[in-house]
Amino acid sequence: MKATEQTLVRALSNSILHLTLMPTEACNFRCTYCYEDFALGKMSPAVVRGVKGLIAARAPSLDELYLAWFGGEPLLALDVVLAVQEHVRELQLAHPGLHDHASMTTNAWRLGPAVFERLVGLGVGQYQISFDGPAAIHDTKRKRIDGKPTFARIWDNVLAMRGVERDFNVILRLHVDRENLDAMFSLVDQIHEAFGDDPRFEIFLKPLARYGGPNDASLPVLETDEDARRLARLHQHAHGRADRARIRGATGSRASTPVRAGPVQATAAAVDKRSPKTCYAAKGNSYVVRSDGRLCKCTVVLDHPSNTVGRLHEDGTVEIDPALARPWMRGLWSGKAGELACPMIGLI
Amino acid sequence: MSDRTFEIRFDKLGNIIIDDVELQNRLKYLLELNGELTLRLKNLPRRFKIILPPLQLCPPRPWPQPIPAPEPLPPNADYCPMTMCDPCGKLRMINDRAHQEQWEGIGGDPGKL
């Protein structure tokens, strides 16, 4: 089966369900580049019942359930995360064929050892945690809501993860911009020293991007050919330092094309060559569940009218307007890489 | 692949319902090609269901509107549990499952009122 055909089959399969869950849209950080407005708070009990009801109703016919915890900061609503994950565990006992994969994008401020071990124990096995540079720079960009620094506590929490003898994966996402690029070399070294011998930790070099936040105009994003060359040098440095650490990130081009170079990425690279990168928003079996129960496709253009395609009800049923959902899936019909990788572009 | 947009819908649990015959056939072909029942490719689902719509439904309603609750069947429900769509006058299914069960139960033809 060709890669695009496999993508088509998987994206339309009713035995797969992807839910990006926003247990709260509030956040205790105010990163300078953030695009969210934090207008909605915690997921109401009715919406939580809807999430659990939907998963329960689909469980008998599901082979793969993907839950991606997002926000806001999801750990501000830890009770919601735990309630849903515990529910999934119970469903797995009744439906052994159900394989769940849970991930979390978190600022890690509240991801202390006790919380982390509990989440891993409930199946949340993949984490994405961001840094904006070494402490001195990070703390000017990735600030608490009261403006106070965050690096030290996040770093301590991530360090503590090393001691947990469980199977999990942490992607350390480094936002690279024109201001912090040179300093990122030392952060890469710091990460290498701390985690270089632990394959559960990966580095993801992500060029900062303008996603619609109030400070977009002033963000020092990488724009010039010289920026691209500097980024390529950082990438080479990261690979050079990482004998065993796993590196993700951009090449020398300005586009954030993922590169999975190096021996530890050989398997992933082989898979990627077969399958075009397909955003969750382009799939027919993937939704973002906002904290108020709206069903969306994309986590970036959250409040754009084209993004809301339906609603989740308290009883676990959904309403999805096909006329609104179909345009997000157009890459499945066209097979065009751009429409699969980011269906938002050209749609809104 | 094609530049055209295929007709699909979603049931009340978010399952994908494929109306388009071309896409149905394409998916069936792809699955048969790989042996749906004995699929061994790691990254493919073990089961792939294509839900075929039993009847032509109304055009999409104006959005957003709440889906009306299933109307109770009349006591002498020996006919297809469908009702008339007020705006367009075409047949509208109230509840897929109730429809199927009703007609399986009495051996009726779900295509006829």
Interface residues (C-beta under 8 A of the other chain):
Chain A: M1 T4 E5 Q6 L8 V9 R10 L12 S13 N14 S15 I16 L17 L54 A57 R58 S61 D63 E64 G97 V271 G284 N285 Y287 G310 R311 G316 T317 V318 E319 I320 D321 P322 A323 L324 A325 R326 P327 M329 R330 W333 S334 G335
Chain B: M1 S2 D3 R4 T5 F6 E7 I8 R9 F10 K12 L13 G14 N15 I16 I18 R26 L27 L30 L31 L33 N34 L41 N43 L44 P45 R46 R47 F48 K49 I51 P60 W63 P64 P66 I67
